[in-house]
């Protein structure tokens, strides 16, 4: 600090007046022009501030409300709000052990070579925070090493020779390294919550489900109670009247989407349940951003209620757990894949196996609503049998099965031939879809000339099939698509040549 000179001191005293107090105040030190640094907060204050910030983060990342979590994409019907697979917070909550997850990770790295932590978490469909902790433990056990840093506080992991040896031993038992499996108990709870027996279809629901088919009110009134029973029904009648088309659309009358595990884990055995060939995935819309607002357990996949159709190719092996000896992975049977949906046995009575074999296999599940399956390790498990089973046949049910089984299928619906008015309406519906302008005169000629005079019964498939014959004829001859008597004569000659 610069020292005060005598002249400056006297000048300040002169300005201050004659009072002593004012004089001494004038020469007193003045406050500095800058603010001194603040003292660091105490440990207690710092901890309180940290807790406040963590609370804000938790509120931002909290689970989305159930009504938003169940919201379906593209304005479709919402999934059943009674079940939503929330993201797990620990391996114990998922009924998984660290050894099970470690085996999946090692087999993935053996196949991949190296991967960043988030890719590994995406492969096994588990939260990154859980996988990250496991990867650090695996590094401590010398199963993996850090190959380099990755964005967002992540690392790239490389499997070691010790990890390769352990992964190869795991491969000898099972080659699966996909999504971590869901426990049988959690799966059974999900089926109970999403059961097709808990759905109620109204007249409006059935009208919406069959909007693209011509179904009279009498048929809808018979189908409605059968669908609501959730048990099973026979659809029988002449070929070509739409039994399969009706069966395939029944599921539309229920809630559209359910949650299904990608795989089940039972005592170390993996059963693959999600099948892209029969299941139609319907993922939730996700907002862009780092945090996932839905907090979904990614081991589950959201699908449309399944409708599985099998015909003459059905065998007894399709109804049991199929174990692949080369991969060590088991495939779920058809009735397990169709839970909470519909299983259609088309052309019933024409399978390679005898009908009594199939009926004896299902006579108890149809009554008790659960089934028993045998695993490759000899263990027998009880699983839900929760689907609407539809037997579609052009044979009489009483000629196929005995009374004991018919009693367990409470609804038998005859899909009869259409009336003349319905036959004309089918032509009106199909003509514009195939590029024709509907004209009533050629259709009246067709009915009089080729149906009534020949005593030929109407079939629901005839309008579509005959119009296709006419369309192909016109395209071949480079003619405009037109309904004429001559074109219909040509179509009938081809279509009914041996009928």
Buried (B, 14 or more C-beta within 10 A) or exposed (E): EEEEEEEEEEEEBEEBEEEEEEBEEBEEEEEEEEEEEEEEEEEEEEEEEEEEEEEEEEEEEEBBEEEEBBBBEEEEEBBBEBBBBBBBEEBEEBBBEBEBBBBBBBBBBBBBEBBBBBBBBBBBBBBBEBBBEBBBEBBEEEBBBEBEEBEEEBBBBBBBEEBBEBBEEBBEEBBBBBBBBBBBEBBBEBBBBBBBBBBEBEEEBBEEBBEEBBBEEEBBEBBBEBBBBBBBBBBBBBEBBBBBBBBBBBBBBBBBBBBBBBBBBBEEBBBBBBBEEBBEEBEBEEEEEEEBBBBBBBBBBBBBBBBBBBBEEBBEEBBBBBBEEEBBBBBBBBBBBBBBBBBBBBBBBEBEBEBEBBBEBBBBBBEEBBBEBEBBEEEEBEBBBBBBBBBBBBBEBEEBBEEEBBEBBEBBBBBBBBEEEBBBBBBEBBBEEEEBEBBEEBBEBBBEBBBEEEEBEBBBEBBBBBBBBBBEBBEEEEEEBBBBEEBBBBBBEEBEEEE
